[in-house]
Amino acid sequence: MGANDDQRATAPVPTATPQAEGDAMPAEPRRPEPDECCHSGCAFCVQDMYEDAMDRYRAALKDWQARQGQRQ
């Protein structure tokens, strides 16, 4: 486990696809490659971090979609 593991576990959802004045559509997190997991039960497994990032992405996307609907 490296020094950046804690940072990756709480990394914000990246944004992409600019829309209305500075309100960019959230970008889906990159799925880890199969060889990125060592299968040794790490406290911060890349698969767990990916699932956490996907949860944040889904919530951010839902919020973004609601904002887009309000602008129409």
Secondary structure, DSSP 8 states (H G I E B T S, - for coil): --TTHHHHHT----EES--STT--EE-------GGG--SS--TT-HHHHHHHHHHHHHHHHHHHHHHHHHT-
